[in-house]
Amino acid sequence: MENAAKKKLFRYYEWYMMAMGIIGQILYYAQAVKIFYTQAAKDVSLLGFLLGFVAVSSWLLYGVLIKNRPLIYANAVAVIGAFLVLVGILMYGNR
């Protein structure tokens, strides 16, 4: 495969991975919507989502340091979603 063709294929795959990374992080938003809709988070693990928040925050920082757009975009979406879940747990976890 030619070098130009490899670069083009890589560019398309990078866009694909950015989309998949963002779509994969929707799980945080689904959990946040459920918490805020039901106003209940009794059975949601604070520790689990806190660890998830630390993990995606670390990946976001790594993406920024290496200037990798798919990592930055996907993990920025994840950090916001995980933060929303944590807020919901703190607001409604004792009910």
FENGIMO-V862789 format. One record per backbone hydrogen bond with DSSP energy under -1.0 kcal/mol. NH is the residue of the N-H (numbers start at 1). CO is the residue of the C=O. If there is no record, write none. Layout:
# FENGIMO-V862789
<<NH & CO> <NH & CO>>
This chain:
# FENGIMO-V862789
<<6 & 2> <7 & 3> <8 & 4> <9 & 5> <10 & 6> <11 & 7> <12 & 8> <13 & 9> <14 & 10> <15 & 11> <16 & 12> <17 & 13> <18 & 14> <19 & 15> <20 & 16> <21 & 17> <22 & 18> <23 & 19> <24 & 20> <26 & 23> <28 & 25> <30 & 26> <31 & 27> <32 & 28> <33 & 29> <34 & 30> <35 & 31> <36 & 32> <37 & 33> <38 & 34> <39 & 35> <41 & 92> <44 & 41> <49 & 45> <50 & 46> <51 & 47> <52 & 48> <53 & 49> <54 & 50> <55 & 51> <56 & 52> <57 & 53> <58 & 54> <59 & 55> <60 & 56> <61 & 57> <62 & 58> <63 & 59> <64 & 60> <65 & 61> <66 & 62> <68 & 63> <72 & 68> <73 & 69> <74 & 70> <75 & 71> <76 & 72> <77 & 73> <78 & 74> <79 & 75> <80 & 76> <81 & 77> <82 & 78> <83 & 79> <84 & 80> <85 & 81> <86 & 82> <87 & 83> <88 & 84> <89 & 85> <90 & 86> <91 & 87> <92 & 88> <93 & 89> <95 & 92>>
